[in-house]
């Protein structure tokens, strides 16, 4: 969504749910970044011609480790395919609503193909480091695309549930070995009648460490954030009836809480990754 110029104090309060120190640098890009929110309700309005290519150009302008560019993306516009992907990703309605659904991939297949064509070994692709590089490259690229999309008046939401059924997603998208779907991204025009609020984040004292990691401020920062998020959940009528710590702890309590993603090591092997 195109960011409108908003009082910095207001934006910072929305992002943190509390007051913020006066020392803060400001420009239009920072303004846009601080107004980001996950959009889950969209209009059926089609995207302008050239939107996809613009987003991919922005994505390819992100950093890439050693310029290996170990990522790809599948653009899905076919309604039947979006419907099937929605089912595989916990039946999330916005996947069916949006005109464009992007599946971001850690792609080691292209690098292996290049090595094979040059009759070279490619053992380095078999290590966790290289898979992680592909996942990071895909994430950096996708975030660039998100910033570009929002500058064009579009809304987005990441879909981690693509990893709930990655083998089925790979089959649906005809992915070759050594290609893994990291997450999806819904892209479209937000429904103006259902614009979500900016969700507060942890205070900087919880995530910002100077010169070295310090656990000292964690307890107070988390307690304050629990209070802020309890108020936020109630105001937004999200149906979450617990504080952030309780809600988050439930998401990591056991293997079942991972929604099928506890199988990822097995899945990666099935998709051709050695992961040494």
Secondary structure, DSSP 8 states (H G I E B T S, - for coil): -------HHHHHHHHHSS---S-----HHHHHHHT------B------TTHHHHHHHHHHTS--GGG---EEEEEE--HHHHHHHHHHTTT-HHHHHSSEEEEEEEE-HHHHHHHHHTT---GGGGSHHHHHHHHHHHHHHHHHHHHHHHHTT-EEEEEGGGGGGHHHHHHHTT--TTEEEEEEEEEE-B-TTS---------HHHH--SSS---TTHHHHHHHHHHHHHHHHHHHT-S--S-HHHHHHHHTSSGGGGTTGGGHHHHHHHTT----
